[in-house]
Amino acid sequence: MTPDQLSPVARSCWCYALVNSCLPHIRLQSEESGDDLAHWYKLLSKLQAFLTGELQSESNLQRFYEAFCDWRDTQTAGDSLNQRITALCLAATDAAVVLLSDNDCDDARLLPESMRDLYAELADLGGPAAELESYWNELSEEWTEALSAVRQRPVSKSAMHQICDVGVSPFGLED
C-alpha cells in the first residue's frame, strides 16, 4: 500500500507526520530567518487535536487554517535546501487540512515526488542522500502501515504517537 491509497483522514495524518518529522528543519529555518511561526505551530497543534478528536469544531480548525494561510502568503521562497524542506512542510500542512474537507485533494500525492527531488538535490550537494532516502522510505512505509486501517476521526492517540515518534528527520537532523 502507498500513501495515496490511504483514506483521506489517514492521508491527512500521513502529511501531519511528515511535517512533524521535519520540525527540526522548521525550527532551524525560523532561527535563520527570524520568522515568527506561531500561526503554523498553532495550526499544527489544532490539527493534531482535531485528528485525535480532542477538538470537535471543524470551524475552529478552519479559523486557525485561515490564519496560517494568511501568514503563509507573506512568506518568501528561498534557495537553500532547508528553505525548500520548509516549503515542502508548508505544502504538507496545507494538504493535511484540506484533505479533511476535500477527499479528492491531490496535493498529498505530490509530496513523495517532492521528497525525491530534495534527495536528488542533497546528492548533488554531496550529502548522504541514498541513506537518508532509504530511511525516508522506511518511515513512509511504517506510517502507511500504521494508518492503513484508519477511515475516520478520531484517530487513536497510539497511532498518532506511532507515526510521530521520530528522533531524526528524513533529512538527517535530530530533534
Beta strands, then each sheet from edge to edge (+ up, - down):
end
